[in-house]
Amino acid sequence: MRRLSAPSKLRERIRQLRIASRREFQQGGVRQLIARFFHWIRGERRFYHPPPLPYDKWLAHTRLTDDALHRQILEIGQYDYQPLIAFVPAGGTAPKTAWERTLHSFQAQTYRNWALYTIPGDIELPDDIELSQIESLDDAAYVVPFHPGDRAARHLLYEIVRQLNINPGTQILYWDTDIIDADDTIRYSPFFKPGTFSPEMMLSTNYLAPAALQVDLVRRVEGSILEDSDAVTFRCAAAADSIRHIPDVLYHHAQAPDSISEGYRQAVVEHLQSQGIRNARYRSIGDGIHRLTWDSAQNSVSIIIPNKDNPDCIRPCVDSILGSPVLPAGCEVIIVDNGSTDRSVIAYYKSLEADPCVSVIPYDESFNYSRANNIGAQAARGDLLLFLNNDILPLDDAWLPELMRWCDLPGIGVVGGLLLYPDHTVQHAGVVIGMSGIAGHMLQNVPDTGMTITGPTYWYRNCSAVTGACMLIRRSLFETIGGFDEAYQLVFSDVKICLQAQQKGFRVVCTPFARLYHYEGKSRGSSVPVDDMERAFQDMKSIIEQGDPFYNPNLSRFSTVPALTIDDVSISLHYLQWTLKVMGIDVSH
């Protein structure tokens, strides 16, 4: 690899300073820019990045001016496609004041071609509200369900129509939301949604709501949008081919959205049954937590655990598996041993010889994580392969059936679990490409039942990758891909194989109900080989540049606890490039 010269490093340092200083001024004004300057002249040897923003400050930075809103009115008149969009009340009763509040926000839209579909006859509206009403949904191209009392941002419809002109044929559009107080002055509790549609998150909650739904799609699915818009939204999402996210807070709830309806649960169960799932059940287990279970297919699983010595890790890990009262039939444990010399470990292996479910495979080479797991996979007999670190310990016996269950769903290729630190904060709930460098764990350090601006920890989530510390993958998919890339010695091959699975048309899902402790770094330390960093940057550069598709672009890549920032994707790319250059890696190509 080519090393950077000293003058090149200086020029790069100055360029990074200009970029970071401009961001500092945009986000924090002169005071923060001065702080940035003193940070630089002290010569601190790390890349400086703007701190996360509180929601009120983020709103101040992103709020549209009157001039910008006026320009929208002029701009949208030039669009080729100007569909009629109908607002549809989502059911329930509401006082006149709630209706007035909502309809005033509709009247203020910068896109004018909208109408209201039905309004209760007993609602008398003031003279300053002029409405266009339609009698049939067929008169509109898209519908947006709403609850009286909520407010739409003035540019909601503009953003919808702009996206439809950029991406014709989009069937569903959704956006970020928050809550606004009764005086329409304070906004709080924002919800920043995945940047790419997450089918498995929809099993936890109707996170799309409210969304713009193509009328043709609404007509094709079962149910009345007036009586249960959530259930209709779910059915539309399950049937849609094109769903897009608008990364802006465009809708303000008057209060926190209700828990999922019985009709929504029924729609989820019916969908699972249509996917071949038997006896699907929705269970509420308190505090708004909903869990799905079903009669799982009888797949066999091979659990592959690389190990060297570490009696305090390997024995509790394996014993917790073998001692489970719900150990699936046909389960096997394969320990890939990398030259253990510890007498207690050798004695433990000896004690396992009588168990037909366990085998110890010698791996007498310089340790390579990918190679060790591939050797274990070659010896495996299971339909499913579970790659497990030796520093993993389950919290309960349900974890393995929970992981295996998700491979019953067509299209799911890789499954991960909720890994926790001993203090019950999250260590892993999925991987974000570009977080903290090349890839990092979302929700890390959040309490295990915590709430964030991306939703709670107990929702099912699709993600770009899950950690190889606990990764279940279909054997057929693993073999089609060719296993872990052995060019990676220690890290990032787990991320790469997840990305390869998605290229093959499979989804990656993280379930919060497979809960395990992860004593991270206890067995092999926390060092990252330089060659792995360089290779991962080249393999994942395009995703890092564009931003992880499942992570909202308004969120900081420098904070594993979801936090807001401005234009963070480009800053995180510069940070990563700077880090690699400090390590002597040329990233110019």
C-alpha positions as CSV (number, residue, x, y, z in Angstrom):
1,M,0.0,0.0,0.0
2,R,1.3,3.5,-0.8
3,R,2.1,5.8,2.2
4,L,1.2,9.5,2.2
5,S,4.0,12.0,2.1
6,A,4.2,14.7,4.9
7,P,3.2,17.6,2.6
8,S,0.2,15.5,1.4
9,K,-0.8,14.9,5.0
10,L,-0.6,18.6,5.7
11,R,-2.7,19.5,2.7
12,E,-5.3,16.9,3.8
13,R,-5.3,18.3,7.3
14,I,-6.0,21.8,6.1
15,R,-8.8,20.5,3.8
16,Q,-10.4,18.6,6.6
17,L,-10.2,21.7,8.8
18,R,-12.0,23.8,6.1
19,I,-14.8,21.2,5.8
20,A,-15.2,20.7,9.6
21,S,-15.1,24.5,10.2
22,R,-17.8,25.2,7.7
23,R,-20.0,22.5,9.4
24,E,-19.2,24.0,12.8
25,F,-20.4,27.5,11.7
26,Q,-23.6,26.1,10.1
27,Q,-24.5,24.1,13.2
28,G,-23.2,26.2,16.1
29,G,-22.3,29.7,14.9
30,V,-19.3,31.7,15.7
31,R,-18.9,30.3,19.3
32,Q,-18.7,26.7,18.2
33,L,-16.4,27.7,15.3
34,I,-14.0,29.3,17.8
35,A,-14.1,26.2,19.9
36,R,-13.2,24.2,16.9
37,F,-10.2,26.5,16.1
38,F,-8.7,26.1,19.6
39,H,-9.3,22.4,19.4
40,W,-7.2,22.4,16.2
41,I,-4.3,24.6,17.4
42,R,-3.9,22.4,20.5
43,G,-2.9,19.7,18.0
44,E,-5.2,17.0,19.3
45,R,-4.7,13.9,17.1
46,R,-8.2,13.0,16.3
47,F,-10.8,14.1,13.7
48,Y,-13.2,16.6,15.1
49,H,-16.9,16.3,14.2
50,P,-19.9,18.4,15.2
51,P,-21.8,17.2,18.3
52,P,-25.3,15.8,18.0
53,L,-28.1,18.4,18.0
54,P,-31.0,18.6,20.4
55,Y,-34.3,18.4,18.5
56,D,-35.2,22.1,18.9
57,K,-31.8,23.1,17.5
58,W,-32.1,20.6,14.7
59,L,-35.6,22.1,13.9
60,A,-34.1,25.6,13.8
61,H,-31.5,24.5,11.3
62,T,-33.9,22.7,9.0
63,R,-37.0,25.0,9.3
64,L,-38.0,26.4,5.9
65,T,-38.3,30.2,5.4
66,D,-41.3,31.9,3.9
67,D,-39.2,32.5,0.8
68,A,-38.4,28.8,0.5
69,L,-42.1,28.0,0.8
70,H,-43.0,30.5,-1.8
71,R,-40.4,29.1,-4.2
72,Q,-42.1,25.7,-3.8
73,I,-45.4,27.1,-5.0
74,L,-43.6,28.4,-8.1
75,E,-41.6,25.3,-8.7
76,I,-44.4,22.8,-8.4
77,G,-46.3,24.5,-11.1
78,Q,-43.6,23.2,-13.5
79,Y,-44.0,19.6,-12.6
80,D,-45.4,17.2,-15.2
81,Y,-47.3,15.1,-12.8
82,Q,-49.7,16.9,-10.4
83,P,-52.0,14.3,-8.9
84,L,-55.0,14.9,-6.8
85,I,-54.2,13.8,-3.3
86,A,-57.1,13.1,-0.9
87,F,-56.9,13.4,2.9
88,V,-58.9,10.6,4.5
89,P,-60.0,10.8,8.2
90,A,-58.8,7.7,10.0
91,G,-61.8,7.0,12.1
92,G,-63.0,7.9,15.5
93,T,-64.7,11.0,16.8
94,A,-63.1,14.4,17.4
95,P,-64.3,17.8,18.4
96,K,-64.8,20.7,16.0
97,T,-61.6,22.4,17.3
98,A,-59.5,19.3,16.4
99,W,-60.9,19.4,12.9
100,E,-60.2,23.1,12.5
101,R,-56.7,22.7,13.6
102,T,-56.0,19.9,11.0
103,L,-57.9,21.5,8.1
104,H,-56.1,24.8,8.6
105,S,-52.8,22.9,8.1
106,F,-54.2,21.4,4.9
107,Q,-55.2,24.8,3.7
108,A,-51.7,26.1,4.2
109,Q,-50.1,23.5,1.8
110,T,-47.8,24.8,-0.9
111,Y,-49.3,22.2,-3.2
112,R,-52.9,23.1,-3.9
113,N,-54.3,20.0,-5.7
114,W,-55.8,18.2,-2.8
115,A,-59.3,17.3,-1.5
116,L,-61.0,15.9,1.6
117,Y,-62.7,12.5,1.4
118,T,-65.7,12.6,3.6
119,I,-66.3,14.8,6.7
120,P,-68.9,14.1,9.4
121,G,-72.1,15.9,8.8
122,D,-72.3,17.3,12.3
123,I,-69.1,19.2,12.0
124,E,-69.7,22.9,11.1
125,L,-66.6,24.6,9.9
126,P,-65.8,28.3,10.1
127,D,-66.0,30.4,7.0
128,D,-62.3,30.8,6.6
129,I,-61.9,27.1,5.7
130,E,-62.6,26.4,2.1
131,L,-62.7,22.7,1.2
132,S,-62.7,20.6,-2.0
133,Q,-64.4,17.4,-1.2
134,I,-64.7,14.2,-3.3
135,E,-67.3,11.5,-3.0
136,S,-65.2,8.6,-4.3
137,L,-61.6,7.6,-3.8
138,D,-61.5,6.9,-7.5
139,D,-61.3,10.7,-8.1
140,A,-57.9,10.8,-6.4
141,A,-54.5,9.3,-7.3
142,Y,-53.2,9.0,-3.7
143,V,-54.7,9.1,-0.2
144,V,-53.2,10.2,3.1
145,P,-55.0,9.1,6.3
146,F,-55.1,11.5,9.1
147,H,-56.4,11.9,12.7
148,P,-58.3,15.2,13.4
149,G,-56.2,17.3,15.7
150,D,-52.9,16.4,13.9
151,R,-51.2,18.9,11.7
152,A,-49.4,18.5,8.4
153,A,-46.2,20.5,7.7
154,R,-46.9,23.1,5.0
155,H,-44.6,21.3,2.5
156,L,-46.0,17.8,3.1
157,L,-47.8,17.6,-0.2
158,Y,-45.0,19.4,-2.1
159,E,-42.5,16.7,-1.0
160,I,-44.9,13.9,-1.9
161,V,-45.4,15.3,-5.4
162,R,-41.8,16.1,-5.9
163,Q,-40.8,12.5,-5.1
164,L,-43.5,11.2,-7.4
165,N,-42.1,13.3,-10.2
166,I,-38.6,12.0,-9.5
167,N,-39.7,8.4,-9.0
168,P,-42.8,7.8,-11.1
169,G,-44.9,4.8,-10.1
170,T,-44.0,4.9,-6.4
171,Q,-46.9,3.3,-4.6
172,I,-46.3,4.3,-1.0
173,L,-44.5,7.3,0.4
174,Y,-43.8,7.8,4.1
175,W,-42.0,10.4,6.2
176,D,-40.8,11.3,9.7
177,T,-43.1,12.6,12.4
178,D,-43.2,14.2,15.8
179,I,-45.8,15.5,18.3
180,I,-46.9,19.1,18.7
181,D,-48.5,20.7,21.7
182,A,-52.0,22.2,21.8
183,D,-50.7,25.7,21.2
184,D,-48.8,24.6,18.1
185,T,-45.6,26.0,19.5
186,I,-43.6,23.1,21.0
187,R,-42.6,20.0,19.0
188,Y,-41.2,16.9,20.7
189,S,-40.9,13.1,20.5
190,P,-39.7,12.9,16.9
191,F,-39.7,9.6,15.2
192,F,-37.0,9.2,12.5
193,K,-37.9,6.2,10.4
194,P,-35.7,3.7,8.4
195,G,-34.5,5.1,5.1
196,T,-35.5,1.9,3.3
197,F,-38.7,0.0,3.8
198,S,-38.4,-2.4,6.7
199,P,-41.0,-5.2,6.3
200,E,-40.1,-6.9,9.6
201,M,-40.5,-3.6,11.6
202,M,-44.1,-3.5,10.2
203,L,-44.7,-6.7,12.2
204,S,-44.1,-4.7,15.4
205,T,-45.9,-1.5,14.5
206,N,-47.4,0.5,11.7
207,Y,-44.3,2.7,11.5
208,L,-45.3,4.0,8.0
209,A,-48.3,5.9,9.4
210,P,-49.4,8.3,8.1
211,A,-48.4,7.5,4.5
212,A,-49.4,8.5,1.0
213,L,-51.0,5.4,-0.5
214,Q,-51.7,4.9,-4.2
215,V,-55.4,4.6,-4.7
216,D,-55.0,1.7,-7.2
217,L,-53.1,-0.2,-4.4
218,V,-55.7,0.6,-1.8
219,R,-58.5,-0.7,-4.1
220,R,-56.6,-4.1,-4.4
221,V,-56.4,-4.9,-0.7
222,E,-59.0,-5.9,1.8
223,G,-60.5,-3.5,4.3
224,S,-61.9,0.0,4.6
225,I,-59.4,2.8,4.9
226,L,-62.1,4.8,6.8
227,E,-62.6,2.1,9.4
228,D,-59.1,0.8,10.0
229,S,-56.4,2.8,8.0
230,D,-53.6,1.0,9.9
231,A,-54.7,-2.5,8.7
232,V,-55.2,-1.2,5.2
233,T,-51.7,0.5,5.3
234,F,-50.1,-2.8,6.4
235,R,-51.9,-4.8,3.6
236,C,-50.8,-2.1,1.1
237,A,-47.2,-2.3,2.3
238,A,-47.2,-6.1,2.0
239,A,-48.5,-5.9,-1.6
240,A,-46.5,-2.9,-2.8
241,D,-43.5,-3.1,-5.1
242,S,-42.3,0.5,-4.6
243,I,-42.1,2.2,-1.2
244,R,-40.0,5.3,-0.6
245,H,-39.1,7.4,2.5
246,I,-38.9,11.2,2.6
247,P,-36.3,12.1,5.3
248,D,-38.1,15.1,6.7
249,V,-40.5,15.6,9.6
250,L,-43.7,16.4,7.7
251,Y,-46.5,15.4,10.1
252,H,-47.2,16.4,13.6
253,H,-49.4,14.2,15.8
254,A,-51.5,15.8,18.5
255,Q,-50.7,13.0,20.8
256,A,-48.7,9.8,20.7
257,P,-50.2,7.4,18.2
258,D,-52.4,4.6,19.6
259,S,-51.1,1.1,20.0
260,I,-51.7,-1.2,17.1
261,S,-55.4,-2.1,16.5
262,E,-56.9,-5.5,16.6
263,G,-57.5,-5.2,12.9
264,Y,-53.8,-4.5,12.4
265,R,-52.9,-7.6,14.3
266,Q,-55.3,-9.6,12.3
267,A,-53.8,-8.3,9.1
268,V,-50.3,-9.3,10.3
269,V,-51.4,-12.8,11.1
270,E,-53.2,-13.2,7.8
271,H,-50.1,-12.1,6.0
272,L,-47.9,-14.5,7.8
273,Q,-50.3,-17.3,7.1
274,S,-50.1,-16.4,3.4
275,Q,-46.3,-16.8,3.7
276,G,-46.7,-20.4,4.8
277,I,-46.5,-19.7,8.6
278,R,-48.5,-22.0,10.8
279,N,-50.5,-20.9,13.8
280,A,-49.1,-17.3,14.0
281,R,-49.9,-15.6,17.3
282,Y,-49.6,-12.0,18.4
283,R,-48.8,-11.6,22.1
284,S,-48.7,-8.5,24.2
285,I,-46.1,-8.8,26.9
286,G,-46.6,-5.4,28.6
287,D,-45.6,-1.8,28.1
288,G,-46.5,-1.7,24.5
289,I,-44.3,-4.7,23.6
290,H,-45.8,-7.0,21.1
291,R,-44.2,-10.4,20.1
292,L,-45.0,-12.8,17.3
293,T,-44.7,-16.5,17.7
294,W,-45.7,-19.4,15.4
295,D,-45.2,-23.1,15.0
296,S,-41.7,-23.3,13.5
297,A,-40.6,-25.6,10.8
298,Q,-38.4,-28.5,11.9
299,N,-35.1,-27.2,10.5
300,S,-31.9,-28.6,11.9
301,V,-29.2,-26.2,13.1
302,S,-25.4,-26.4,13.5
303,I,-23.9,-24.0,16.0
304,I,-20.3,-23.1,15.1
305,I,-18.0,-21.7,17.9
306,P,-14.4,-20.8,17.3
307,N,-12.3,-21.1,20.4
308,K,-8.8,-21.1,21.9
309,D,-8.4,-21.8,25.6
310,N,-10.7,-19.4,27.5
311,P,-12.3,-21.9,29.9
312,D,-14.3,-19.1,31.5
313,C,-16.0,-18.4,28.1
314,I,-16.3,-21.7,26.3
315,R,-17.7,-23.9,29.1
316,P,-20.6,-21.6,30.1
317,C,-21.4,-20.9,26.5
318,V,-21.6,-24.6,25.4
319,D,-23.3,-25.7,28.7
320,S,-26.0,-23.1,28.3
321,I,-26.8,-24.6,24.8
322,L,-26.7,-28.2,25.8
323,G,-28.6,-27.6,29.0
324,S,-31.6,-25.9,27.3
325,P,-34.9,-27.8,27.8
326,V,-36.0,-26.5,24.4
327,L,-32.9,-27.5,22.4
328,P,-34.1,-28.2,18.9
329,A,-34.0,-31.7,17.6
330,G,-31.0,-32.4,15.4
331,C,-29.0,-29.5,16.9
332,E,-25.2,-29.9,16.8
333,V,-22.4,-27.9,18.4
334,I,-19.2,-27.6,16.5
335,I,-16.2,-26.1,18.3
336,V,-13.4,-25.1,16.0
337,D,-10.4,-25.2,18.2
338,N,-7.4,-23.1,17.4
339,G,-4.7,-24.9,19.3
340,S,-5.9,-24.8,22.9
341,T,-3.3,-25.7,25.5
342,D,-5.2,-24.9,28.7
343,R,-5.6,-28.2,30.6
344,S,-9.1,-27.4,31.9
345,V,-10.3,-26.7,28.3
346,I,-8.7,-29.9,27.1
347,A,-10.4,-31.8,29.9
348,Y,-13.7,-30.1,29.1
349,Y,-13.4,-31.2,25.5
350,K,-12.7,-34.7,26.7
351,S,-15.9,-34.6,28.8
352,L,-17.9,-33.7,25.7
353,E,-16.7,-36.7,23.6
354,A,-19.7,-38.8,24.8
355,D,-22.2,-36.3,23.6
356,P,-23.2,-37.1,20.0
357,C,-24.4,-33.5,19.6
358,V,-20.9,-32.0,20.0
359,S,-17.7,-32.2,18.0
360,V,-14.4,-30.5,18.4
361,I,-12.5,-29.8,15.1
362,P,-8.8,-28.9,15.2
363,Y,-7.8,-25.7,13.4
364,D,-4.0,-25.6,13.6
365,E,-3.3,-22.5,11.6
366,S,-2.7,-18.8,12.4
367,F,-6.1,-17.6,13.5
368,N,-8.4,-16.3,10.8
369,Y,-12.0,-15.7,11.9
370,S,-13.4,-16.3,8.5
371,R,-11.4,-19.4,7.9
372,A,-12.3,-20.9,11.3
373,N,-16.0,-20.5,10.6
374,N,-15.8,-21.8,7.1
375,I,-14.0,-25.0,8.4
376,G,-16.9,-25.4,10.9
377,A,-19.5,-24.9,8.2
378,Q,-17.8,-27.6,6.1
379,A,-18.3,-30.1,8.9
380,A,-21.9,-29.0,9.7
381,R,-25.0,-31.0,8.8
382,G,-27.7,-28.5,9.7
383,D,-30.1,-26.7,7.4
384,L,-29.2,-23.6,9.3
385,L,-25.8,-22.4,10.4
386,L,-25.4,-20.4,13.6
387,F,-22.1,-18.6,14.1
388,L,-21.6,-17.9,17.7
389,N,-18.7,-16.3,19.7
390,N,-17.5,-18.1,22.7
391,D,-18.1,-15.0,24.9
392,I,-21.9,-15.3,24.4
393,L,-24.3,-16.3,27.1
394,P,-28.1,-16.5,26.7
395,L,-30.5,-14.8,29.1
396,D,-33.1,-17.4,28.6
397,D,-33.9,-20.6,26.7
398,A,-36.0,-19.0,24.1
399,W,-33.2,-17.4,22.1
400,L,-32.4,-20.3,19.7
401,P,-35.9,-21.2,18.7
402,E,-36.5,-17.4,18.2
403,L,-33.6,-17.1,15.8
404,M,-34.5,-20.2,13.9
405,R,-38.2,-19.2,13.6
406,W,-37.4,-16.2,11.4
407,C,-35.8,-18.4,8.7
408,D,-39.3,-19.9,8.1
409,L,-40.3,-16.6,6.4
410,P,-39.5,-16.5,2.7
411,G,-36.9,-13.9,1.9
412,I,-35.2,-13.8,5.2
413,G,-31.6,-15.1,4.9
414,V,-29.8,-13.9,7.9
415,V,-31.0,-13.4,11.5
416,G,-29.3,-11.7,14.5
417,G,-30.3,-11.1,18.1
418,L,-30.3,-8.4,20.7
419,L,-26.9,-8.6,22.4
420,L,-26.5,-7.0,25.8
421,Y,-23.7,-5.9,28.1
422,P,-23.9,-7.3,31.6
423,D,-25.5,-4.0,32.8
424,H,-28.4,-4.7,30.4
425,T,-27.6,-1.9,28.0
426,V,-27.5,-2.9,24.3
427,Q,-24.3,-4.0,22.7
428,H,-25.8,-4.9,19.3
429,A,-29.2,-4.5,17.7
430,G,-28.0,-4.5,14.1
431,V,-25.2,-3.0,12.2
432,V,-25.1,0.4,10.4
433,I,-22.7,0.8,7.6
434,G,-20.6,3.9,8.0
435,M,-21.3,4.3,11.8
436,S,-18.2,5.1,13.8
437,G,-16.1,4.5,10.7
438,I,-16.8,1.5,8.5
439,A,-19.6,-0.2,10.5
440,G,-21.0,0.1,14.0
441,H,-23.8,-1.2,16.2
442,M,-27.0,0.7,16.3
443,L,-28.7,1.4,19.7
444,Q,-25.4,0.5,21.4
445,N,-25.5,1.7,25.1
446,V,-29.3,2.2,25.1
447,P,-31.1,0.4,27.9
448,D,-32.4,-3.0,26.8
449,T,-36.0,-1.8,26.9
450,G,-35.3,1.8,26.1
451,M,-37.0,4.3,23.7
452,T,-35.1,6.3,21.1
453,I,-35.9,8.7,18.3
454,T,-35.8,5.6,16.0
455,G,-38.3,3.7,18.1
456,P,-37.9,1.3,21.0
457,T,-35.3,-1.5,21.3
458,Y,-38.1,-4.2,21.3
459,W,-39.1,-3.8,17.7
460,Y,-38.1,-6.2,15.0
461,R,-35.8,-4.4,12.5
462,N,-34.3,-5.0,9.1
463,C,-30.7,-3.8,8.9
464,S,-27.8,-4.0,6.5
465,A,-25.9,-6.5,8.7
466,V,-25.8,-8.3,12.0
467,T,-22.7,-9.2,14.0
468,G,-21.0,-12.6,13.5
469,A,-21.0,-12.9,17.3
470,C,-24.5,-14.3,16.9
471,M,-25.5,-14.8,13.2
472,L,-27.9,-17.4,11.9
473,I,-27.9,-18.0,8.1
474,R,-29.5,-20.5,5.8
475,R,-26.9,-23.1,4.9
476,S,-28.0,-23.0,1.2
477,L,-27.4,-19.3,1.1
478,F,-24.1,-19.5,2.9
479,E,-22.9,-22.0,0.3
480,T,-24.2,-20.0,-2.6
481,I,-22.3,-17.0,-1.4
482,G,-19.2,-19.1,-0.9
483,G,-18.9,-18.7,2.9
484,F,-17.0,-15.9,4.7
485,D,-14.4,-14.1,2.7
486,E,-11.1,-15.4,4.1
487,A,-9.3,-12.3,2.9
488,Y,-10.6,-10.8,6.1
489,Q,-8.6,-12.0,9.0
490,L,-10.7,-10.8,12.0
491,V,-13.4,-8.3,11.3
492,F,-15.9,-7.2,8.7
493,S,-16.4,-10.5,6.9
494,D,-19.7,-10.9,8.9
495,V,-20.8,-7.5,7.5
496,K,-19.8,-8.5,4.0
497,I,-21.7,-11.8,4.0
498,C,-24.8,-9.9,5.1
499,L,-24.4,-7.5,2.2
500,Q,-23.9,-10.4,-0.2
501,A,-27.1,-12.1,1.1
502,Q,-29.0,-8.9,0.2
503,Q,-27.5,-8.9,-3.2
504,K,-28.9,-12.4,-3.6
505,G,-32.4,-11.0,-2.8
506,F,-32.5,-12.0,0.9
507,R,-33.3,-9.8,3.9
508,V,-31.4,-9.4,7.2
509,V,-33.4,-9.1,10.4
510,C,-32.6,-8.5,14.0
511,T,-35.1,-9.9,16.6
512,P,-35.1,-8.3,20.1
513,F,-36.5,-11.5,21.6
514,A,-33.3,-13.5,21.1
515,R,-31.5,-11.9,24.1
516,L,-27.9,-12.8,24.9
517,Y,-25.1,-11.3,26.9
518,H,-22.0,-10.5,24.9
519,Y,-18.8,-10.1,26.8
520,E,-17.3,-8.4,23.8
521,G,-13.6,-8.7,23.3
522,K,-13.1,-11.1,26.2
523,S,-11.7,-13.8,24.0
524,R,-9.7,-12.1,21.2
525,G,-9.4,-8.5,22.3
526,S,-10.5,-5.5,20.4
527,S,-7.7,-4.8,17.9
528,V,-8.7,-4.4,14.2
529,P,-6.1,-5.4,11.6
530,V,-5.2,-2.6,9.2
531,D,-5.6,-4.9,6.2
532,D,-9.2,-5.7,7.2
533,M,-9.9,-1.9,7.5
534,E,-8.5,-1.2,4.0
535,R,-10.4,-4.1,2.4
536,A,-13.7,-3.2,4.1
537,F,-13.4,0.4,3.0
538,Q,-13.0,-0.7,-0.6
539,D,-15.8,-3.3,-0.4
540,M,-18.3,-0.9,1.3
541,K,-17.2,2.5,0.1
542,S,-20.3,3.1,-2.1
543,I,-22.6,2.4,0.9
544,I,-20.6,4.6,3.2
545,E,-20.7,7.4,0.6
546,Q,-24.5,7.1,0.1
547,G,-25.4,6.3,3.7
548,D,-26.7,3.1,5.1
549,P,-30.1,2.6,3.4
550,F,-31.8,1.4,6.6
551,Y,-30.6,4.3,8.8
552,N,-32.2,7.7,8.6
553,P,-29.9,10.2,7.0
554,N,-30.7,12.8,9.6
555,L,-29.0,10.7,12.3
556,S,-25.4,11.0,13.3
557,R,-23.0,8.2,12.3
558,F,-20.8,9.2,15.3
559,S,-23.3,8.3,17.9
560,T,-24.5,4.7,18.4
561,V,-27.4,6.1,20.5
562,P,-29.6,7.7,17.8
563,A,-29.0,11.4,17.7
564,L,-29.6,14.2,15.2
565,T,-27.1,16.1,13.1
566,I,-26.8,17.9,9.8
567,D,-25.2,16.4,6.7
568,D,-23.5,13.7,8.8
569,V,-23.0,11.2,6.0
570,S,-20.4,13.3,4.2
571,I,-18.7,14.2,7.5
572,S,-18.5,10.5,8.5
573,L,-16.9,9.6,5.1
574,H,-14.3,12.3,5.6
575,Y,-13.7,11.0,9.1
576,L,-13.2,7.5,7.9
577,Q,-10.8,8.6,5.1
578,W,-8.9,10.7,7.6
579,T,-8.6,7.7,10.0
580,L,-7.4,5.4,7.3
581,K,-4.8,7.9,6.1
582,V,-3.5,8.3,9.6
583,M,-3.0,4.6,9.5
584,G,-1.0,5.0,6.3
585,I,-3.7,3.6,3.9
586,D,-4.1,5.4,0.6
587,V,-7.9,5.8,0.0
588,S,-7.6,8.1,-3.0
589,H,-8.8,5.4,-5.4
